[in-house]
């Protein structure tokens, strides 16, 4: 895929870059590579599904799923109405990893360690509760 001048212009407007900032952006070869692979991300939805839960103060339960677009924006219409900030914080590194795998041309669902836990250590270790989530990438859900 070739990046057209119109695509660069749309990105510049989207990010609010000045011409000088856009030149700096374009001068980094990795940014062109990311732009070429961006459609792959745009056609994906990242899910983090609760696979274990005990004592969660936000009451996240097994089977509950958090949805993100391919670049990591929370899809609020699909996700739970109440979301613990500590669960979101735990999801961030794996969502970043998913992006990097897609940029590298690797199937993100082949990630070896695809589970993560919230910040709380659970009642057995002196905390309140704990959830474990599993990350997966699916074809885009439009909403």
Secondary structure, 3 states (H helix, E strand, C coil): CCCCHHHHHHHHHHHCCCHHHHHHHHCCHHHHHHHHHHHHHHCEEEEEEEEEEECCCCCCCCCCEEEEECCCCECCCCCCCCCCHHHHHHHHHHHHHHHHHHHCCCCHHHCCCCEEECCCCCHHHCCCCEEEEEEEEEECCCC
